[in-house]
Amino acid sequence: MGPSTEGVVRTELQRAHAEVPGRLIVQTLFRIPVGHESGRHSHPGEEVGYLIQGDIVMEFDDRPSLTVGAGEPFLIPPDVVHNARNVGDVETRMLSSYFVDNSRPLVTPH
């Protein structure tokens, strides 16, 4: 059994309709406790992220994993299944902004 998703919290900070019809801009603060993970999921649009604190390994179904540390950005294309795993010794905090299809849920678990 792998790391747990227990204690993982996504807090929505802001949401607005984009100038592009049918698109939404959503910004979140995402926290992952030490030794835990987000769980495999996807988003219906781009995720532009910045790791505020901690260290993660971003695991993908269709590409090599990406290691991201505090102060580093990341970009995940639309509908790409991924899992953020906290591999550090502090809670991971990341700021993520999404440019998504407003007719679909922000997060789809896989």
N, C-alpha and C positions, 0 to 999 in steps of 0.2 A: 504494500500500500504506500503510495507516494505522499508528498506534502499535502496538508489540508488547506481548504479555502476558508476555514473558520477564522473569524476576526477581520476578514478582508472588507474594506469599506470604500465605496465610491460615492463621494459627495458632489452633487451637481452645484457648480458655482454660478453659472449663467447659461442662458439659452435664448437664442434669437433667430428669426427667419433670415436667411441669407438673401443677398440681392439676386442670386440665381434661383429662379422658380423651382419649387419642390425640394429645396435644400435647406438644411438647418445647421446652425453652428451651436455646438454644446461644449462647455468647458467643465472639467471635473478635477477634483483632487482625489487621488486614488492611493489608499494606504494598505500595505501588506505586512503583517507581522513577521518577525524573524522565523524562518523555517517554513513559511506558508507560501501559497501561490494563488494566482487569480482564478485558475481553472481555464480549460480550453474554451475559447469564445471568438467571435468575430463582430465586426461593426459594418454597417451598410454605407461606409464612406471612409475617407482618410482619417487616420489618427496621427496627430502631431504631438509628440510628448517630450517632456523634459524631466529628468530625474533630479528631484530636489535633495533627496537624502537616501542613502543606502546603496545597495548593489543588487542588480537583478540579472538573471539570464532569461532572455526572451526566446522561447521555444516556438518553432513554426512547424506546420505539417509539410510545407512545400519548399523549405530552404534551410540553410544552416542556422543554428542558434546564434543569438547576438548577445554579448555581454555589455551591460550599460552600468556606469557608475555615476555617483552624484556629480552634478554639473554637466552631464552629457545629454544630448537630444536623441530622439529616435523617431522614425516615420514608419507607419504600417499602412500598406495599401488597402483599399476596400475589400471586404469579404475574405481577408486572409485569416485563417484560423491560427491563433497564437495563445500562449500561456506565459505569464510573467511570474517567475519564481524568485523569491527573496533568498539570495545566497550570502547575504552579509550578516552582520551582528547587531544591526539596528533596524527599526521599522523602516520599510521603504515608503517614501512619499514621492509621488509623481504627479505632475500637472499634465493633463491630456486635453487637447482640443480636437474636436471631431467636426468634419464637414460632411454631413450625412443626408441620405434620402429621408425626408420627413414622413414618408408613408410606412416606414419599417421601424422596429424597435432599435434602440441605441445599441443594445447588447443581445447577441444570440448565443446561448451556451451550445457547446458541441460535446 
